[in-house]
Amino acid sequence: MIKLVLVLILAVQILTVLVGKEESDSPTSYDSELNAKQLREKLVKSCSKKNEIYAFCTCFRENLDLVTDDDLTKYRDRKRVLEAEAMKAKVSGDIVKLDVITTDISEGLIDNKISKKCMPPLLLEGEEYEKNFNKGIYHYAKKDYKKAIEYWLPYAEAGSGPAMANLAALYNREIDGQIDLLNLYHWSFKSGLNGDSQAQFNLAVMFLNGETGSKDLIKSYVWAEKAAQGGHDTAQKLKGDLDRYLSNDQIVEAQKYSAEIFQ
C-alpha cells in the first residue's frame, strides 16, 4: 500500500513537471505579439530605404497579416498626394519627375493588400519564360505592340534585362499615333542602368532634345558616354560633340552625376 502511494506521488510529480515544461515551451500571446512587432519593425525598416510610400508589398509578401489598417490609411493618404504631384508633373511635361512619382505609387501597398508585387516572383529562365518572351517578339514583328507589351512587361518588372531592353526599343516607336515618352524614359532608364547601350543612347537623345521636360546637356553627356563605352557608334559621335561644347565645370558635374546613378 505504501509502495502504491509512493508510485502515485511520483507519477503526479512527473506529470506536474511535464505540464510545466509544456507550458513554458509554448509562447504566450504576449510573446507572439512581441515577435510580430519585432518582425514588422524589421520589415518596415528594410522596406523604407528608397521608396516614399510606407512599405513595399514585396517586403510583406509572406507576412500580409502584419499589414495594419493604419498602414493602409497612410498609404492611401500618401497615394493621393503623389497623384496630385503626378498631375502637376504631367502638365508641366517633367517626364523624369513623373516617372519617379508613378513608380512610387505602383510599388506601394494597394488598398486590398494584394498586388503583383505580392505574388510569387516570375522565373526569368526556363521553358515558360522563353515561350512568352518569343511570343512578344512575334507580336512585335507583326507591329502588334500592345500584345508584345503584355508578354514582356511582367518579365521586365521582375528584372529581366532583355525584356527591359525590348520595352525600351518598343516605346521608341509610335503606338496609336504617338510616342509614349513616359514609358520610353522609364524603360530606357531601367535598361540603361542594366547596361543596354541603345537604351542609354535613347536617354542621351531625350535629354539633348528636352523630351524629359527640359534640355539637360550634362545628363545627355553622361548617357552618351555610357552608350559609347558599350560600342554605340552614334553615341560616340554625340559624346564628341558634347565634349567640345561643355565647359570643364560641366564635365566635372557630369562625372558626379554618373557616379551617383552608377554607384
C-alpha positions, 0 to 999 in steps of 0.5 A: 500500500505504501509502495502504491502511494509512493508510485502515485506521488511520483507519477503526479510529480512527473506529470506536474513537471511535464505540464510545466515544461509544456507550458513554458515551451509554448509562447504566450500571446504576449510573446507572439505579439512581441515577435510580430512587432519585432518582425514588422519593425524589421520589415518596415525598416528594410522596406523604407530605404528608397521608396516614399510610400510606407512599405513595399508589398514585396517586403510583406509578401509572406507576412500580409497579416502584419499589414495594419489598417493604419498602414493602409490609411497612410498609404492611401493618404500618401497615394493621393498626394503623389497623384496630385504631384503626378498631375502637376508633373504631367502638365508641366511635361517633367517626364523624369519627375513623373516617372519617379512619382508613378513608380512610387505609387505602383510599388506601394501597398494597394488598398486590398493588400494584394498586388503583383508585387505580392505574388510569387516572383516570375522565373526569368529562365526556363521553358515558360519564360522563353515561350512568352518572351518569343511570343512578344517578339512575334507580336512585335514583328507583326507591329502588334505592340500592345500584345508584345507589351503584355508578354514582356512587361511582367518579365521586365518588372521582375528584372529581366534585362532583355525584356527591359531592353525590348520595352525600351526599343518598343516605346521608341516607336509610335503606338496609336499615333504617338510616342509614349515618352513616359514609358520610353524614359522609364524603360530606357532608364531601367535598361540603361542602368542594366547596361543596354547601350541603345537604351542609354543612347535613347536617354542621351537623345531625350535629354539633348532634345528636352523630351524629359521636360527640359534640355539637360546637356550634362545628363545627355553627356553622361548617357552618351558616354555610357552608350559609347563605352558599350560600342554605340557608334552614334553615341560616340559621335554625340559624346564628341560633340558634347565634349567640345561644347561643355565647359570643364565645370560641366564635365566635372558635374557630369562625372558626379552625376554618373557616379551617383546613378552608377554607384 
